[in-house]
């Protein structure tokens, strides 16, 4: 488990056009973890959540509120069917 390996994988996008293309669109977590493993990197789902928390921790309060509002709207739409 290594958030450093996750950072390395994301940095590899600069050097690896195929990886950049693969990460261009949203992919499943399992696919993302396989991409890391294929490159000899040890990334887990927990690393993804830790990186997300790390990145969100550096955002201004206004941005966090905007994101929460968007998520709330999606949940209301989902719950209503």
Biopython code that builds the backbone (N, CA, C, O; Angstrom):
import numpy as np
from Bio.PDB.StructureBuilder import StructureBuilder

atoms = [
    (1, "UNK", "N", (0.852, -1.171, 0.000)),
    (1, "UNK", "CA", (0.000, 0.000, 0.000)),
    (1, "UNK", "C", (0.898, 1.234, 0.000)),
    (1, "UNK", "O", (1.695, 1.434, 0.916)),
    (2, "UNK", "N", (0.759, 2.059, -1.039)),
    (2, "UNK", "CA", (1.640, 3.213, -1.102)),
    (2, "UNK", "C", (1.002, 4.346, -1.885)),
    (2, "UNK", "O", (0.762, 4.236, -3.088)),
    (3, "UNK", "N", (0.735, 5.420, -1.192)),
    (3, "UNK", "CA", (0.216, 6.599, -1.875)),
    (3, "UNK", "C", (1.318, 7.202, -2.757)),
    (3, "UNK", "O", (1.028, 7.888, -3.737)),
    (4, "UNK", "N", (2.581, 6.941, -2.402)),
    (4, "UNK", "CA", (3.692, 7.400, -3.246)),
    (4, "UNK", "C", (3.652, 6.702, -4.602)),
    (4, "UNK", "O", (3.933, 7.319, -5.629)),
    (5, "UNK", "N", (3.302, 5.408, -4.605)),
    (5, "UNK", "CA", (3.169, 4.692, -5.873)),
    (5, "UNK", "C", (2.019, 5.263, -6.696)),
    (5, "UNK", "O", (2.104, 5.330, -7.923)),
    (6, "UNK", "N", (0.960, 5.669, -6.034)),
    (6, "UNK", "CA", (-0.156, 6.298, -6.739)),
    (6, "UNK", "C", (0.307, 7.598, -7.389)),
    (6, "UNK", "O", (-0.014, 7.870, -8.546)),
    (7, "UNK", "N", (1.046, 8.382, -6.654)),
    (7, "UNK", "CA", (1.585, 9.633, -7.214)),
    (7, "UNK", "C", (2.514, 9.348, -8.395)),
    (7, "UNK", "O", (2.504, 10.073, -9.390)),
    (8, "UNK", "N", (3.318, 8.284, -8.278)),
    (8, "UNK", "CA", (4.210, 7.911, -9.389)),
    (8, "UNK", "C", (3.417, 7.534, -10.625)),
    (8, "UNK", "O", (3.761, 7.932, -11.738)),
    (9, "UNK", "N", (2.343, 6.758, -10.429)),
    (9, "UNK", "CA", (1.514, 6.346, -11.554)),
    (9, "UNK", "C", (0.934, 7.568, -12.260)),
    (9, "UNK", "O", (0.954, 7.642, -13.488)),
    (10, "UNK", "N", (0.427, 8.509, -11.502)),
    (10, "UNK", "CA", (-0.156, 9.704, -12.106)),
    (10, "UNK", "C", (0.906, 10.550, -12.804)),
    (10, "UNK", "O", (0.626, 11.179, -13.825)),
    (11, "UNK", "N", (2.112, 10.567, -12.265)),
    (11, "UNK", "CA", (3.203, 11.299, -12.903)),
    (11, "UNK", "C", (3.639, 10.632, -14.209)),
    (11, "UNK", "O", (4.124, 11.300, -15.122)),
    (12, "UNK", "N", (3.465, 9.322, -14.289)),
    (12, "UNK", "CA", (3.845, 8.587, -15.504)),
    (12, "UNK", "C", (3.014, 8.998, -16.714)),
    (12, "UNK", "O", (3.416, 8.764, -17.854)),
    (13, "UNK", "N", (1.866, 9.605, -16.471)),
    (13, "UNK", "CA", (1.031, 10.062, -17.590)),
    (13, "UNK", "C", (1.794, 10.997, -18.512)),
    (13, "UNK", "O", (1.559, 11.025, -19.720)),
    (14, "UNK", "N", (2.711, 11.763, -17.932)),
    (14, "UNK", "CA", (3.509, 12.711, -18.716)),
    (14, "UNK", "C", (4.421, 11.994, -19.707)),
    (14, "UNK", "O", (4.694, 12.507, -20.793)),
    (15, "UNK", "N", (4.891, 10.806, -19.328)),
    (15, "UNK", "CA", (5.865, 10.071, -20.134)),
    (15, "UNK", "C", (5.239, 8.973, -20.989)),
    (15, "UNK", "O", (5.837, 8.527, -21.968)),
    (16, "UNK", "N", (4.046, 8.541, -20.621)),
    (16, "UNK", "CA", (3.437, 7.365, -21.247)),
    (16, "UNK", "C", (2.109, 7.748, -21.906)),
    (16, "UNK", "O", (1.085, 7.828, -21.228)),
    (17, "UNK", "N", (2.118, 7.984, -23.218)),
    (17, "UNK", "CA", (0.891, 8.396, -23.911)),
    (17, "UNK", "C", (-0.235, 7.356, -23.801)),
    (17, "UNK", "O", (-1.409, 7.722, -23.749)),
    (18, "UNK", "N", (0.115, 6.072, -23.766)),
    (18, "UNK", "CA", (-0.908, 5.031, -23.635)),
    (18, "UNK", "C", (-1.590, 5.134, -22.282)),
    (18, "UNK", "O", (-2.816, 5.074, -22.196)),
    (19, "UNK", "N", (-0.814, 5.288, -21.237)),
    (19, "UNK", "CA", (-1.384, 5.438, -19.897)),
    (19, "UNK", "C", (-2.248, 6.689, -19.836)),
    (19, "UNK", "O", (-3.343, 6.661, -19.274)),
    (20, "UNK", "N", (-1.769, 7.772, -20.404)),
    (20, "UNK", "CA", (-2.534, 9.014, -20.420)),
    (20, "UNK", "C", (-3.885, 8.800, -21.097)),
    (20, "UNK", "O", (-4.910, 9.282, -20.616)),
    (21, "UNK", "N", (-3.880, 8.082, -22.203)),
    (21, "UNK", "CA", (-5.129, 7.791, -22.930)),
    (21, "UNK", "C", (-6.047, 6.917, -22.083)),
    (21, "UNK", "O", (-7.257, 7.143, -22.047)),
    (22, "UNK", "N", (-5.480, 5.914, -21.397)),
    (22, "UNK", "CA", (-6.279, 5.014, -20.575)),
    (22, "UNK", "C", (-6.924, 5.737, -19.400)),
    (22, "UNK", "O", (-8.014, 5.366, -18.966)),
    (23, "UNK", "N", (-6.263, 6.759, -18.887)),
    (23, "UNK", "CA", (-6.786, 7.492, -17.735)),
    (23, "UNK", "C", (-7.605, 8.718, -18.130)),
    (23, "UNK", "O", (-8.121, 9.436, -17.273)),
    (24, "UNK", "N", (-7.717, 8.945, -19.421)),
    (24, "UNK", "CA", (-8.438, 10.116, -19.910)),
    (24, "UNK", "C", (-9.914, 10.077, -19.502)),
    (24, "UNK", "O", (-10.473, 11.087, -19.075)),
    (25, "UNK", "N", (-10.528, 8.918, -19.635)),
    (25, "UNK", "CA", (-11.932, 8.755, -19.268)),
    (25, "UNK", "C", (-12.033, 8.081, -17.908)),
    (25, "UNK", "O", (-11.072, 7.483, -17.422)),
    (26, "UNK", "N", (-13.191, 8.185, -17.312)),
    (26, "UNK", "CA", (-13.420, 7.521, -16.028)),
    (26, "UNK", "C", (-13.308, 6.011, -16.214)),
    (26, "UNK", "O", (-13.835, 5.451, -17.175)),
    (27, "UNK", "N", (-12.613, 5.360, -15.280)),
    (27, "UNK", "CA", (-12.482, 3.914, -15.317)),
    (27, "UNK", "C", (-12.836, 3.352, -13.947)),
    (27, "UNK", "O", (-12.875, 4.080, -12.955)),
    (28, "UNK", "N", (-13.089, 2.072, -13.907)),
    (28, "UNK", "CA", (-13.403, 1.394, -12.648)),
    (28, "UNK", "C", (-12.145, 1.336, -11.779)),
    (28, "UNK", "O", (-11.023, 1.356, -12.286)),
    (29, "UNK", "N", (-12.348, 1.267, -10.480)),
    (29, "UNK", "CA", (-11.233, 1.201, -9.539)),
    (29, "UNK", "C", (-10.340, 0.002, -9.857)),
    (29, "UNK", "O", (-9.113, 0.112, -9.845)),
    (30, "UNK", "N", (-10.959, -1.130, -10.137)),
    (30, "UNK", "CA", (-10.185, -2.337, -10.419)),
    (30, "UNK", "C", (-9.277, -2.143, -11.627)),
    (30, "UNK", "O", (-8.132, -2.596, -11.626)),
    (31, "UNK", "N", (-9.778, -1.478, -12.645)),
    (31, "UNK", "CA", (-8.964, -1.210, -13.834)),
    (31, "UNK", "C", (-7.787, -0.305, -13.480)),
    (31, "UNK", "O", (-6.669, -0.522, -13.948)),
    (32, "UNK", "N", (-8.038, 0.696, -12.664)),
    (32, "UNK", "CA", (-6.986, 1.617, -12.248)),
    (32, "UNK", "C", (-5.903, 0.870, -11.482)),
    (32, "UNK", "O", (-4.712, 1.080, -11.714)),
    (33, "UNK", "N", (-6.317, 0.001, -10.572)),
    (33, "UNK", "CA", (-5.364, -0.763, -9.779)),
    (33, "UNK", "C", (-4.551, -1.704, -10.666)),
    (33, "UNK", "O", (-3.365, -1.922, -10.418)),
    (34, "UNK", "N", (-5.185, -2.261, -11.697)),
    (34, "UNK", "CA", (-4.468, -3.126, -12.638)),
    (34, "UNK", "C", (-3.429, -2.336, -13.424)),
    (34, "UNK", "O", (-2.326, -2.830, -13.661)),
    (35, "UNK", "N", (-3.767, -1.121, -13.827)),
    (35, "UNK", "CA", (-2.798, -0.281, -14.534)),
    (35, "UNK", "C", (-1.565, -0.045, -13.669)),
    (35, "UNK", "O", (-0.439, -0.081, -14.164)),
    (36, "UNK", "N", (-1.779, 0.193, -12.385)),
    (36, "UNK", "CA", (-0.660, 0.399, -11.464)),
    (36, "UNK", "C", (0.156, -0.882, -11.338)),
    (36, "UNK", "O", (1.385, -0.857, -11.414)),
    (37, "UNK", "N", (-0.530, -1.987, -11.148)),
    (37, "UNK", "CA", (0.157, -3.268, -10.979)),
    (37, "UNK", "C", (0.967, -3.624, -12.225)),
    (37, "UNK", "O", (2.080, -4.139, -12.118)),
    (38, "UNK", "N", (0.412, -3.352, -13.397)),
    (38, "UNK", "CA", (1.121, -3.632, -14.653)),
    (38, "UNK", "C", (2.435, -2.865, -14.757)),
    (38, "UNK", "O", (3.339, -3.263, -15.492)),
    (39, "UNK", "N", (2.534, -1.772, -14.021)),
    (39, "UNK", "CA", (3.744, -0.955, -14.053)),
    (39, "UNK", "C", (4.609, -1.173, -12.816)),
    (39, "UNK", "O", (5.524, -0.398, -12.536)),
    (40, "UNK", "N", (4.302, -2.250, -12.076)),
    (40, "UNK", "CA", (5.100, -2.607, -10.909)),
    (40, "UNK", "C", (4.864, -1.738, -9.691)),
    (40, "UNK", "O", (5.704, -1.677, -8.793)),
    (41, "UNK", "N", (3.715, -1.059, -9.654)),
    (41, "UNK", "CA", (3.396, -0.169, -8.541)),
    (41, "UNK", "C", (2.350, -0.818, -7.643)),
    (41, "UNK", "O", (1.444, -1.502, -8.120)),
    (42, "UNK", "N", (2.483, -0.599, -6.351)),
    (42, "UNK", "CA", (1.580, -1.190, -5.367)),
    (42, "UNK", "C", (0.588, -0.125, -4.895)),
    (42, "UNK", "O", (0.866, 0.635, -3.967)),
    (43, "UNK", "N", (-0.558, -0.087, -5.546)),
    (43, "UNK", "CA", (-1.606, 0.879, -5.208)),
    (43, "UNK", "C", (-2.848, 0.098, -4.801)),
    (43, "UNK", "O", (-3.224, -0.876, -5.452)),
    (44, "UNK", "N", (-3.479, 0.536, -3.714)),
    (44, "UNK", "CA", (-4.691, -0.107, -3.233)),
    (44, "UNK", "C", (-5.855, 0.882, -3.278)),
    (44, "UNK", "O", (-5.671, 2.080, -3.492)),
    (45, "UNK", "N", (-7.038, 0.351, -3.073)),
    (45, "UNK", "CA", (-8.222, 1.209, -3.011)),
    (45, "UNK", "C", (-8.093, 2.205, -1.862)),
    (45, "UNK", "O", (-8.529, 3.350, -1.980)),
    (46, "UNK", "N", (-7.501, 1.775, -0.762)),
    (46, "UNK", "CA", (-7.300, 2.672, 0.387)),
    (46, "UNK", "C", (-6.401, 3.848, -0.005)),
    (46, "UNK", "O", (-6.593, 4.966, 0.474)),
    (47, "UNK", "N", (-5.418, 3.594, -0.877)),
    (47, "UNK", "CA", (-4.556, 4.679, -1.347)),
    (47, "UNK", "C", (-5.349, 5.713, -2.130)),
    (47, "UNK", "O", (-5.107, 6.915, -2.015)),
    (48, "UNK", "N", (-6.291, 5.239, -2.923)),
    (48, "UNK", "CA", (-7.124, 6.166, -3.704)),
    (48, "UNK", "C", (-7.923, 7.076, -2.790)),
    (48, "UNK", "O", (-8.011, 8.281, -3.026)),
    (49, "UNK", "N", (-8.513, 6.494, -1.733)),
    (49, "UNK", "CA", (-9.287, 7.300, -0.795)),
    (49, "UNK", "C", (-8.385, 8.259, -0.017)),
    (49, "UNK", "O", (-8.768, 9.399, 0.244)),
    (50, "UNK", "N", (-7.194, 7.801, 0.352)),
    (50, "UNK", "CA", (-6.256, 8.668, 1.079)),
    (50, "UNK", "C", (-5.826, 9.845, 0.206)),
    (50, "UNK", "O", (-5.723, 10.973, 0.688)),
    (51, "UNK", "N", (-5.577, 9.584, -1.069)),
    (51, "UNK", "CA", (-5.186, 10.665, -1.982)),
    (51, "UNK", "C", (-6.328, 11.650, -2.173)),
    (51, "UNK", "O", (-6.110, 12.859, -2.239)),
    (52, "UNK", "N", (-7.537, 11.129, -2.259)),
    (52, "UNK", "CA", (-8.697, 12.003, -2.404)),
    (52, "UNK", "C", (-8.832, 12.903, -1.178)),
    (52, "UNK", "O", (-9.069, 14.104, -1.314)),
    (53, "UNK", "N", (-8.685, 12.337, 0.005)),
    (53, "UNK", "CA", (-8.771, 13.131, 1.225)),
    (53, "UNK", "C", (-7.646, 14.157, 1.287)),
    (53, "UNK", "O", (-7.860, 15.293, 1.709)),
    (54, "UNK", "N", (-6.451, 13.756, 0.869)),
    (54, "UNK", "CA", (-5.310, 14.668, 0.868)),
    (54, "UNK", "C", (-5.591, 15.857, -0.054)),
    (54, "UNK", "O", (-5.348, 17.008, 0.308)),
    (55, "UNK", "N", (-6.106, 15.561, -1.248)),
    (55, "UNK", "CA", (-6.370, 16.625, -2.208)),
    (55, "UNK", "C", (-7.512, 17.527, -1.752)),
    (55, "UNK", "O", (-7.454, 18.745, -1.919)),
    (56, "UNK", "N", (-8.537, 16.931, -1.183)),
    (56, "UNK", "CA", (-9.660, 17.738, -0.708)),
    (56, "UNK", "C", (-9.270, 18.578, 0.499)),
    (56, "UNK", "O", (-9.849, 19.640, 0.729)),
    (57, "UNK", "N", (-8.299, 18.115, 1.267)),
    (57, "UNK", "CA", (-7.847, 18.866, 2.435)),
    (57, "UNK", "C", (-7.174, 20.173, 2.068)),
    (57, "UNK", "O", (-7.071, 21.077, 2.896)),
    (58, "UNK", "N", (-6.715, 20.276, 0.827)),
    (58, "UNK", "CA", (-6.037, 21.500, 0.410)),
    (58, "UNK", "C", (-6.953, 22.461, -0.336)),
    (58, "UNK", "O", (-6.516, 23.533, -0.755)),
    (59, "UNK", "N", (-8.218, 22.088, -0.504)),
    (59, "UNK", "CA", (-9.157, 22.940, -1.242)),
    (59, "UNK", "C", (-9.756, 24.004, -0.332)),
    (59, "UNK", "O", (-9.922, 23.777, 0.866)),
    (60, "UNK", "N", (-10.078, 25.150, -0.889)),
    (60, "UNK", "CA", (-10.749, 26.179, -0.095)),
    (60, "UNK", "C", (-12.172, 25.732, 0.273)),
    (60, "UNK", "O", (-12.768, 24.897, -0.408)),
    (61, "UNK", "N", (-12.689, 26.286, 1.331)),
    (61, "UNK", "CA", (-14.013, 25.905, 1.828)),
    (61, "UNK", "C", (-15.097, 26.094, 0.769)),
    (61, "UNK", "O", (-16.025, 25.288, 0.687)),
    (62, "UNK", "N", (-14.993, 27.133, -0.032)),
    (62, "UNK", "CA", (-16.005, 27.397, -1.057)),
    (62, "UNK", "C", (-16.076, 26.249, -2.072)),
    (62, "UNK", "O", (-17.162, 25.847, -2.490)),
    (63, "UNK", "N", (-14.918, 25.732, -2.459)),
    (63, "UNK", "CA", (-14.883, 24.627, -3.415)),
    (63, "UNK", "C", (-15.475, 23.360, -2.803)),
    (63, "UNK", "O", (-16.200, 22.626, -3.474)),
    (64, "UNK", "N", (-15.172, 23.105, -1.547)),
    (64, "UNK", "CA", (-15.731, 21.931, -0.876)),
    (64, "UNK", "C", (-17.250, 22.040, -0.782)),
    (64, "UNK", "O", (-17.956, 21.053, -0.990)),
    (65, "UNK", "N", (-17.751, 23.218, -0.475)),
    (65, "UNK", "CA", (-19.196, 23.425, -0.401)),
    (65, "UNK", "C", (-19.846, 23.220, -1.762)),
    (65, "UNK", "O", (-20.922, 22.629, -1.849)),
    (66, "UNK", "N", (-19.208, 23.701, -2.821)),
    (66, "UNK", "CA", (-19.747, 23.514, -4.171)),
    (66, "UNK", "C", (-19.823, 22.030, -4.516)),
    (66, "UNK", "O", (-20.820, 21.564, -5.067)),
    (67, "UNK", "N", (-18.775, 21.299, -4.192)),
    (67, "UNK", "CA", (-18.768, 19.861, -4.476)),
    (67, "UNK", "C", (-19.837, 19.120, -3.678)),
    (67, "UNK", "O", (-20.496, 18.220, -4.199)),
    (68, "UNK", "N", (-20.007, 19.502, -2.416)),
    (68, "UNK", "CA", (-21.029, 18.859, -1.592)),
    (68, "UNK", "C", (-22.421, 19.144, -2.142)),
    (68, "UNK", "O", (-23.278, 18.260, -2.132)),
    (69, "UNK", "N", (-22.658, 20.348, -2.616)),
    (69, "UNK", "CA", (-23.958, 20.697, -3.190)),
    (69, "UNK", "C", (-24.235, 19.867, -4.435)),
    (69, "UNK", "O", (-25.352, 19.383, -4.619)),
    (70, "UNK", "N", (-23.231, 19.696, -5.293)),
    (70, "UNK", "CA", (-23.409, 18.877, -6.497)),
    (70, "UNK", "C", (-23.740, 17.440, -6.132)),
    (70, "UNK", "O", (-24.634, 16.834, -6.722)),
    (71, "UNK", "N", (-23.022, 16.897, -5.162)),
    (71, "UNK", "CA", (-23.264, 15.518, -4.733)),
    (71, "UNK", "C", (-24.657, 15.377, -4.130)),
    (71, "UNK", "O", (-25.335, 14.374, -4.351)),
    (72, "UNK", "N", (-25.074, 16.367, -3.380)),
    (72, "UNK", "CA", (-26.399, 16.342, -2.783)),
    (72, "UNK", "C", (-27.484, 16.309, -3.850)),
    (72, "UNK", "O", (-28.460, 15.568, -3.726)),
    (73, "UNK", "N", (-27.316, 17.109, -4.898)),
    (73, "UNK", "CA", (-28.293, 17.114, -5.994)),
    (73, "UNK", "C", (-28.342, 15.755, -6.681)),
    (73, "UNK", "O", (-29.422, 15.273, -7.023)),
    (74, "UNK", "N", (-27.184, 15.135, -6.886)),
    (74, "UNK", "CA", (-27.155, 13.809, -7.514)),
    (74, "UNK", "C", (-27.864, 12.777, -6.650)),
    (74, "UNK", "O", (-28.602, 11.936, -7.163)),
    (75, "UNK", "N", (-27.648, 12.838, -5.353)),
    (75, "UNK", "CA", (-28.297, 11.888, -4.444)),
    (75, "UNK", "C", (-29.811, 12.076, -4.441)),
    (75, "UNK", "O", (-30.557, 11.098, -4.448)),
    (76, "UNK", "N", (-30.265, 13.321, -4.431)),
    (76, "UNK", "CA", (-31.713, 13.558, -4.456)),
    (76, "UNK", "C", (-32.316, 13.008, -5.730)),
    (76, "UNK", "O", (-33.390, 12.407, -5.694)),
    (77, "UNK", "N", (-31.658, 13.199, -6.841)),
    (77, "UNK", "CA", (-32.153, 12.686, -8.113)),
    (77, "UNK", "C", (-32.173, 11.154, -8.094)),
    (77, "UNK", "O", (-33.132, 10.538, -8.558)),
    (78, "UNK", "N", (-31.128, 10.554, -7.566)),
    (78, "UNK", "CA", (-31.034, 9.093, -7.498)),
    (78, "UNK", "C", (-32.112, 8.511, -6.587)),
    (78, "UNK", "O", (-32.757, 7.521, -6.934)),
    (79, "UNK", "N", (-32.303, 9.123, -5.434)),
    (79, "UNK", "CA", (-33.281, 8.610, -4.462)),
    (79, "UNK", "C", (-34.693, 8.706, -5.006)),
    (79, "UNK", "O", (-35.510, 7.820, -4.754)),
    (80, "UNK", "N", (-34.998, 9.762, -5.745)),
    (80, "UNK", "CA", (-36.349, 9.904, -6.301)),
    (80, "UNK", "C", (-36.583, 8.963, -7.461)),
    (80, "UNK", "O", (-37.726, 8.743, -7.862)),
    (81, "UNK", "N", (-35.536, 8.413, -7.997)),
    (81, "UNK", "CA", (-35.674, 7.427, -9.075)),
    (81, "UNK", "C", (-35.646, 8.083, -10.388)),
    (81, "UNK", "O", (-35.750, 7.413, -11.416)),
]
sb = StructureBuilder()
sb.init_structure("model")
sb.init_model(0)
sb.init_chain("A")
sb.init_seg("    ")
for serial, (resi, resn, name, xyz) in enumerate(atoms, 1):
    if name == "N":
        sb.init_residue(resn, " ", resi, " ")
    sb.init_atom(name, np.array(xyz, "f"), 0.0, 1.0, " ", f" {name:<3s}", serial, name[0])
structure = sb.get_structure()
